[in-house]
Amino acid sequence: MPKAETRVLTTHVPEALAEKVDQWAGRLDRSRGWILKQALSSWIAQEEERDRLTREALADVDAGRVIGHQAVQTWAESLSTDEPLPLPR
């Protein structure tokens, strides 16, 4: 299997953060590089999902698929009553 091309990225991090990376590397018996690749991959995936959800929400707004503030507030206030309202749609 051919090895994937890589690039070296460098950055300065606070000493306390570097120590935590070292601690996790030791606990998991992995290298610092492995820990940082995992962390960066997770962060990128999270940001991509956040971007996708934001674009989806903006498309809903553009299409008029919204629920008014007053409807949501009225529903939320009804949750503490004996007869809560159905979820606004």
N, CA, C and O atoms as CSV, one atom per row, in Angstrom:
chain,resi,resn,atom,element,x,y,z
A,1,MET,N,N,0.854,-1.173,0.000
A,1,MET,CA,C,0.000,0.000,0.000
A,1,MET,C,C,0.897,1.232,0.000
A,1,MET,O,O,1.772,1.357,0.857
A,2,PRO,N,N,0.692,2.146,-0.953
A,2,PRO,CA,C,1.543,3.332,-0.996
A,2,PRO,C,C,1.285,4.242,0.199
A,2,PRO,O,O,0.157,4.369,0.673
A,3,LYS,N,N,2.340,4.860,0.664
A,3,LYS,CA,C,2.228,5.758,1.813
A,3,LYS,C,C,1.671,7.107,1.349
A,3,LYS,O,O,2.080,7.644,0.320
A,4,ALA,N,N,0.725,7.641,2.135
A,4,ALA,CA,C,0.112,8.927,1.801
A,4,ALA,C,C,1.138,10.040,1.928
A,4,ALA,O,O,2.010,10.002,2.796
A,5,GLU,N,N,1.027,11.024,1.060
A,5,GLU,CA,C,1.910,12.181,1.162
A,5,GLU,C,C,1.564,12.962,2.420
A,5,GLU,O,O,0.400,13.037,2.814
A,6,THR,N,N,2.563,13.532,3.038
A,6,THR,CA,C,2.349,14.305,4.256
A,6,THR,C,C,3.073,15.632,4.166
A,6,THR,O,O,3.953,15.819,3.326
A,7,ARG,N,N,2.700,16.538,5.029
A,7,ARG,CA,C,3.374,17.830,5.177
A,7,ARG,C,C,3.562,18.077,6.658
A,7,ARG,O,O,2.770,17.619,7.481
A,8,VAL,N,N,4.595,18.790,6.988
A,8,VAL,CA,C,4.857,19.145,8.379
A,8,VAL,C,C,4.229,20.505,8.636
A,8,VAL,O,O,4.447,21.460,7.891
A,9,LEU,N,N,3.441,20.573,9.708
A,9,LEU,CA,C,2.863,21.834,10.171
A,9,LEU,C,C,3.461,22.122,11.536
A,9,LEU,O,O,3.588,21.223,12.367
A,10,THR,N,N,3.824,23.358,11.763
A,10,THR,CA,C,4.383,23.715,13.070
A,10,THR,C,C,3.571,24.844,13.676
A,10,THR,O,O,3.006,25.680,12.970
A,11,THR,N,N,3.526,24.850,14.988
A,11,THR,CA,C,2.833,25.907,15.706
A,11,THR,C,C,3.380,25.981,17.122
A,11,THR,O,O,3.928,25.011,17.647
A,12,HIS,N,N,3.224,27.115,17.711
A,12,HIS,CA,C,3.581,27.276,19.124
A,12,HIS,C,C,2.316,27.083,19.939
A,12,HIS,O,O,1.269,27.645,19.618
A,13,VAL,N,N,2.415,26.287,20.991
A,13,VAL,CA,C,1.281,26.074,21.878
A,13,VAL,C,C,1.718,26.388,23.297
A,13,VAL,O,O,2.901,26.282,23.620
A,14,PRO,N,N,0.776,26.773,24.146
A,14,PRO,CA,C,1.138,27.024,25.538
A,14,PRO,C,C,1.732,25.770,26.185
A,14,PRO,O,O,1.350,24.647,25.859
A,15,GLU,N,N,2.656,25.982,27.091
A,15,GLU,CA,C,3.339,24.878,27.776
A,15,GLU,C,C,2.353,23.901,28.400
A,15,GLU,O,O,2.540,22.688,28.310
A,16,ALA,N,N,1.305,24.420,29.031
A,16,ALA,CA,C,0.326,23.546,29.688
A,16,ALA,C,C,-0.368,22.630,28.682
A,16,ALA,O,O,-0.635,21.468,28.986
A,17,LEU,N,N,-0.659,23.140,27.495
A,17,LEU,CA,C,-1.296,22.319,26.467
A,17,LEU,C,C,-0.328,21.258,25.957
A,17,LEU,O,O,-0.720,20.110,25.744
A,18,ALA,N,N,0.925,21.632,25.762
A,18,ALA,CA,C,1.934,20.666,25.327
A,18,ALA,C,C,2.098,19.558,26.358
A,18,ALA,O,O,2.278,18.395,25.997
A,19,GLU,N,N,2.039,19.905,27.617
A,19,GLU,CA,C,2.152,18.895,28.670
A,19,GLU,C,C,0.967,17.933,28.638
A,19,GLU,O,O,1.131,16.731,28.849
A,20,LYS,N,N,-0.223,18.464,28.375
A,20,LYS,CA,C,-1.393,17.593,28.282
A,20,LYS,C,C,-1.276,16.646,27.086
A,20,LYS,O,O,-1.649,15.476,27.177
A,21,VAL,N,N,-0.763,17.150,25.977
A,21,VAL,CA,C,-0.545,16.281,24.812
A,21,VAL,C,C,0.414,15.162,25.186
A,21,VAL,O,O,0.179,13.999,24.861
A,22,ASP,N,N,1.493,15.518,25.869
A,22,ASP,CA,C,2.463,14.511,26.293
A,22,ASP,C,C,1.828,13.487,27.238
A,22,ASP,O,O,2.103,12.292,27.138
A,23,GLN,N,N,0.980,13.959,28.152
A,23,GLN,CA,C,0.315,13.053,29.087
A,23,GLN,C,C,-0.583,12.059,28.342
A,23,GLN,O,O,-0.562,10.861,28.623
A,24,TRP,N,N,-1.364,12.568,27.398
A,24,TRP,CA,C,-2.248,11.686,26.644
A,24,TRP,C,C,-1.460,10.728,25.771
A,24,TRP,O,O,-1.834,9.563,25.631
A,25,ALA,N,N,-0.389,11.200,25.192
A,25,ALA,CA,C,0.448,10.320,24.383
A,25,ALA,C,C,0.964,9.167,25.243
A,25,ALA,O,O,0.977,8.017,24.804
A,26,GLY,N,N,1.388,9.478,26.465
A,26,GLY,CA,C,1.855,8.439,27.366
A,26,GLY,C,C,0.759,7.474,27.775
A,26,GLY,O,O,0.961,6.260,27.787
A,27,ARG,N,N,-0.410,8.021,28.112
A,27,ARG,CA,C,-1.529,7.172,28.530
A,27,ARG,C,C,-1.949,6.211,27.425
A,27,ARG,O,O,-2.268,5.050,27.681
A,28,LEU,N,N,-1.943,6.712,26.197
A,28,LEU,CA,C,-2.416,5.906,25.075
A,28,LEU,C,C,-1.297,5.143,24.373
A,28,LEU,O,O,-1.542,4.387,23.432
A,29,ASP,N,N,-0.072,5.350,24.840
A,29,ASP,CA,C,1.099,4.732,24.214
A,29,ASP,C,C,1.146,5.067,22.720
A,29,ASP,O,O,1.344,4.197,21.873
A,30,ARG,N,N,0.962,6.334,22.433
A,30,ARG,CA,C,0.990,6.858,21.067
A,30,ARG,C,C,1.956,8.032,21.013
A,30,ARG,O,O,2.370,8.564,22.043
A,31,SER,N,N,2.302,8.421,19.811
A,31,SER,CA,C,3.210,9.565,19.648
A,31,SER,C,C,2.443,10.875,19.775
A,31,SER,O,O,1.218,10.911,19.661
A,32,ARG,N,N,3.189,11.947,20.014
A,32,ARG,CA,C,2.563,13.280,20.016
A,32,ARG,C,C,1.898,13.546,18.669
A,32,ARG,O,O,0.786,14.069,18.602
A,33,GLY,N,N,2.600,13.177,17.600
A,33,GLY,CA,C,2.047,13.402,16.258
A,33,GLY,C,C,0.704,12.718,16.064
A,33,GLY,O,O,-0.206,13.290,15.464
A,34,TRP,N,N,0.577,11.489,16.572
A,34,TRP,CA,C,-0.680,10.768,16.451
A,34,TRP,C,C,-1.787,11.504,17.198
A,34,TRP,O,O,-2.896,11.664,16.689
A,35,ILE,N,N,-1.468,11.951,18.420
A,35,ILE,CA,C,-2.448,12.694,19.223
A,35,ILE,C,C,-2.883,13.956,18.476
A,35,ILE,O,O,-4.076,14.248,18.391
A,36,LEU,N,N,-1.937,14.686,17.948
A,36,LEU,CA,C,-2.269,15.937,17.256
A,36,LEU,C,C,-3.053,15.681,15.975
A,36,LEU,O,O,-3.965,16.442,15.652
A,37,LYS,N,N,-2.713,14.621,15.236
A,37,LYS,CA,C,-3.486,14.288,14.034
A,37,LYS,C,C,-4.927,13.951,14.392
A,37,LYS,O,O,-5.856,14.367,13.699
A,38,GLN,N,N,-5.116,13.191,15.481
A,38,GLN,CA,C,-6.463,12.846,15.914
A,38,GLN,C,C,-7.245,14.099,16.297
A,38,GLN,O,O,-8.400,14.268,15.908
A,39,ALA,N,N,-6.599,14.972,17.062
A,39,ALA,CA,C,-7.268,16.194,17.514
A,39,ALA,C,C,-7.623,17.089,16.330
A,39,ALA,O,O,-8.728,17.627,16.268
A,40,LEU,N,N,-6.706,17.248,15.407
A,40,LEU,CA,C,-6.961,18.108,14.253
A,40,LEU,C,C,-8.041,17.518,13.361
A,40,LEU,O,O,-8.899,18.245,12.860
A,41,SER,N,N,-8.006,16.209,13.159
A,41,SER,CA,C,-9.045,15.550,12.350
A,41,SER,C,C,-10.421,15.724,12.974
A,41,SER,O,O,-11.395,15.998,12.273
A,42,SER,N,N,-10.502,15.565,14.281
A,42,SER,CA,C,-11.784,15.731,14.978
A,42,SER,C,C,-12.286,17.166,14.885
A,42,SER,O,O,-13.474,17.405,14.673
A,43,TRP,N,N,-11.376,18.111,15.044
A,43,TRP,CA,C,-11.781,19.520,14.970
A,43,TRP,C,C,-12.274,19.871,13.568
A,43,TRP,O,O,-13.292,20.546,13.414
A,44,ILE,N,N,-11.550,19.412,12.550
A,44,ILE,CA,C,-11.967,19.689,11.165
A,44,ILE,C,C,-13.344,19.081,10.899
A,44,ILE,O,O,-14.201,19.737,10.308
A,45,ALA,N,N,-13.566,17.845,11.323
A,45,ALA,CA,C,-14.866,17.195,11.120
A,45,ALA,C,C,-15.973,17.975,11.823
A,45,ALA,O,O,-17.058,18.145,11.267
A,46,GLN,N,N,-15.709,18.448,13.036
A,46,GLN,CA,C,-16.702,19.227,13.789
A,46,GLN,C,C,-17.024,20.527,13.067
A,46,GLN,O,O,-18.191,20.900,12.949
A,47,GLU,N,N,-16.009,21.212,12.588
A,47,GLU,CA,C,-16.235,22.483,11.895
A,47,GLU,C,C,-16.952,22.273,10.564
A,47,GLU,O,O,-17.785,23.093,10.177
A,48,GLU,N,N,-16.640,21.187,9.863
A,48,GLU,CA,C,-17.345,20.893,8.611
A,48,GLU,C,C,-18.818,20.609,8.869
A,48,GLU,O,O,-19.680,21.038,8.103
A,49,GLU,N,N,-19.107,19.883,9.951
A,49,GLU,CA,C,-20.503,19.604,10.299
A,49,GLU,C,C,-21.222,20.886,10.713
A,49,GLU,O,O,-22.376,21.103,10.344
A,50,ARG,N,N,-20.540,21.730,11.477
A,50,ARG,CA,C,-21.142,23.007,11.876
A,50,ARG,C,C,-21.464,23.861,10.638
A,50,ARG,O,O,-22.518,24.493,10.566
A,51,ASP,N,N,-20.552,23.867,9.683
A,51,ASP,CA,C,-20.767,24.627,8.452
A,51,ASP,C,C,-21.944,24.062,7.663
A,51,ASP,O,O,-22.772,24.817,7.153
A,52,ARG,N,N,-22.020,22.730,7.562
A,52,ARG,CA,C,-23.125,22.094,6.843
A,52,ARG,C,C,-24.463,22.432,7.493
A,52,ARG,O,O,-25.425,22.776,6.806
A,53,LEU,N,N,-24.519,22.332,8.821
A,53,LEU,CA,C,-25.764,22.641,9.529
A,53,LEU,C,C,-26.151,24.109,9.391
A,53,LEU,O,O,-27.332,24.433,9.274
A,54,THR,N,N,-25.165,24.989,9.405
A,54,THR,CA,C,-25.451,26.420,9.233
A,54,THR,C,C,-26.016,26.687,7.848
A,54,THR,O,O,-26.993,27.422,7.705
A,55,ARG,N,N,-25.409,26.095,6.830
A,55,ARG,CA,C,-25.915,26.282,5.458
A,55,ARG,C,C,-27.323,25.712,5.312
A,55,ARG,O,O,-28.169,26.298,4.636
A,56,GLU,N,N,-27.569,24.566,5.948
A,56,GLU,CA,C,-28.895,23.959,5.912
A,56,GLU,C,C,-29.922,24.872,6.590
A,56,GLU,O,O,-31.028,25.056,6.080
A,57,ALA,N,N,-29.556,25.433,7.726
A,57,ALA,CA,C,-30.465,26.327,8.446
A,57,ALA,C,C,-30.745,27.594,7.644
A,57,ALA,O,O,-31.882,28.063,7.595
A,58,LEU,N,N,-29.711,28.147,7.017
A,58,LEU,CA,C,-29.907,29.348,6.201
A,58,LEU,C,C,-30.796,29.062,4.995
A,58,LEU,O,O,-31.578,29.918,4.583
A,59,ALA,N,N,-30.680,27.867,4.429
A,59,ALA,CA,C,-31.557,27.489,3.317
A,59,ALA,C,C,-33.004,27.397,3.796
A,59,ALA,O,O,-33.922,27.790,3.076
A,60,ASP,N,N,-33.213,26.875,5.014
A,60,ASP,CA,C,-34.561,26.831,5.581
A,60,ASP,C,C,-35.123,28.235,5.756
A,60,ASP,O,O,-36.289,28.485,5.451
A,61,VAL,N,N,-34.302,29.143,6.243
A,61,VAL,CA,C,-34.749,30.529,6.415
A,61,VAL,C,C,-35.099,31.135,5.060
A,61,VAL,O,O,-36.150,31.755,4.904
A,62,ASP,N,N,-34.215,30.952,4.083
A,62,ASP,CA,C,-34.473,31.494,2.740
A,62,ASP,C,C,-35.760,30.935,2.139
A,62,ASP,O,O,-36.447,31.628,1.388
A,63,ALA,N,N,-36.091,29.676,2.469
A,63,ALA,CA,C,-37.295,29.040,1.939
A,63,ALA,C,C,-38.531,29.338,2.783
A,63,ALA,O,O,-39.630,28.885,2.463
A,64,GLY,N,N,-38.350,30.106,3.872
A,64,GLY,CA,C,-39.482,30.463,4.716
A,64,GLY,C,C,-39.881,29.379,5.706
A,64,GLY,O,O,-40.950,29.456,6.313
A,65,ARG,N,N,-39.035,28.374,5.875
A,65,ARG,CA,C,-39.335,27.298,6.825
A,65,ARG,C,C,-38.813,27.716,8.202
A,65,ARG,O,O,-37.751,27.277,8.644
A,66,VAL,N,N,-39.582,28.569,8.859
A,66,VAL,CA,C,-39.189,29.085,10.171
A,66,VAL,C,C,-40.384,29.027,11.117
A,66,VAL,O,O,-41.537,28.947,10.692
A,67,ILE,N,N,-40.079,29.070,12.389
A,67,ILE,CA,C,-41.119,29.134,13.421
A,67,ILE,C,C,-40.898,30.444,14.172
A,67,ILE,O,O,-39.785,30.721,14.619
A,68,GLY,N,N,-41.924,31.232,14.312
A,68,GLY,CA,C,-41.811,32.541,14.943
A,68,GLY,C,C,-41.451,32.459,16.419
A,68,GLY,O,O,-41.769,31.486,17.103
A,69,HIS,N,N,-40.791,33.485,16.884
A,69,HIS,CA,C,-40.355,33.551,18.276
A,69,HIS,C,C,-41.536,33.426,19.232
A,69,HIS,O,O,-41.455,32.695,20.219
A,70,GLN,N,N,-42.616,34.120,18.957
A,70,GLN,CA,C,-43.769,34.097,19.855
A,70,GLN,C,C,-44.357,32.700,19.963
A,70,GLN,O,O,-44.772,32.286,21.045
A,71,ALA,N,N,-44.400,31.966,18.849
A,71,ALA,CA,C,-44.934,30.599,18.876
A,71,ALA,C,C,-44.062,29.698,19.745
A,71,ALA,O,O,-44.575,28.876,20.504
A,72,VAL,N,N,-42.754,29.853,19.635
A,72,VAL,CA,C,-41.839,29.049,20.438
A,72,VAL,C,C,-41.958,29.423,21.913
A,72,VAL,O,O,-41.971,28.549,22.780
A,73,GLN,N,N,-42.044,30.708,22.192
A,73,GLN,CA,C,-42.152,31.156,23.578
A,73,GLN,C,C,-43.448,30.658,24.217
A,73,GLN,O,O,-43.445,30.201,25.360
A,74,THR,N,N,-44.543,30.745,23.483
A,74,THR,CA,C,-45.821,30.274,23.998
A,74,THR,C,C,-45.760,28.770,24.280
A,74,THR,O,O,-46.239,28.306,25.315
A,75,TRP,N,N,-45.169,28.017,23.352
A,75,TRP,CA,C,-45.010,26.573,23.550
A,75,TRP,C,C,-44.147,26.287,24.784
A,75,TRP,O,O,-44.507,25.449,25.611
A,76,ALA,N,N,-43.015,26.980,24.907
A,76,ALA,CA,C,-42.100,26.743,26.029
A,76,ALA,C,C,-42.787,27.047,27.358
A,76,ALA,O,O,-42.629,26.304,28.326
A,77,GLU,N,N,-43.534,28.117,27.402
A,77,GLU,CA,C,-44.240,28.473,28.636
A,77,GLU,C,C,-45.307,27.448,28.979
A,77,GLU,O,O,-45.630,27.256,30.151
A,78,SER,N,N,-45.860,26.785,27.962
A,78,SER,CA,C,-46.913,25.802,28.222
A,78,SER,C,C,-46.366,24.504,28.809
A,78,SER,O,O,-47.128,23.704,29.353
A,79,LEU,N,N,-45.067,24.288,28.708
A,79,LEU,CA,C,-44.481,23.039,29.185
A,79,LEU,C,C,-44.603,22.867,30.691
A,79,LEU,O,O,-44.586,21.741,31.189
A,80,SER,N,N,-44.723,23.964,31.418
A,80,SER,CA,C,-44.847,23.866,32.875
A,80,SER,C,C,-46.318,23.868,33.324
A,80,SER,O,O,-46.601,24.001,34.515
A,81,THR,N,N,-47.238,23.724,32.386
A,81,THR,CA,C,-48.663,23.690,32.729
A,81,THR,C,C,-49.173,22.252,32.698
A,81,THR,O,O,-48.447,21.331,32.323
A,82,ASP,N,N,-50.423,22.076,33.094
A,82,ASP,CA,C,-51.033,20.741,33.065
A,82,ASP,C,C,-51.352,20.292,31.652
A,82,ASP,O,O,-51.517,19.098,31.401
A,83,GLU,N,N,-51.441,21.239,30.725
A,83,GLU,CA,C,-51.777,20.907,29.332
A,83,GLU,C,C,-50.778,21.573,28.386
A,83,GLU,O,O,-51.087,22.599,27.780
A,84,PRO,N,N,-49.574,20.991,28.256
A,84,PRO,CA,C,-48.586,21.588,27.354
A,84,PRO,C,C,-49.060,21.540,25.893
A,84,PRO,O,O,-49.729,20.597,25.470
A,85,LEU,N,N,-48.701,22.558,25.158
A,85,LEU,CA,C,-49.062,22.638,23.751
A,85,LEU,C,C,-48.181,21.702,22.938
A,85,LEU,O,O,-47.079,21.355,23.364
A,86,PRO,N,N,-48.668,21.289,21.759
A,86,PRO,CA,C,-47.816,20.478,20.895
A,86,PRO,C,C,-46.653,21.327,20.357
A,86,PRO,O,O,-46.731,22.554,20.304
A,87,LEU,N,N,-45.600,20.654,19.971
A,87,LEU,CA,C,-44.423,21.322,19.410
A,87,LEU,C,C,-44.835,22.161,18.210
A,87,LEU,O,O,-45.494,21.651,17.304
A,88,PRO,N,N,-44.463,23.433,18.183
A,88,PRO,CA,C,-44.862,24.279,17.043
A,88,PRO,C,C,-44.186,23.803,15.763
A,88,PRO,O,O,-43.038,23.359,15.782
A,89,ARG,N,N,-44.892,23.897,14.684
A,89,ARG,CA,C,-44.367,23.472,13.368
A,89,ARG,C,C,-44.538,24.560,12.353
A,89,ARG,O,O,-44.159,24.389,11.194
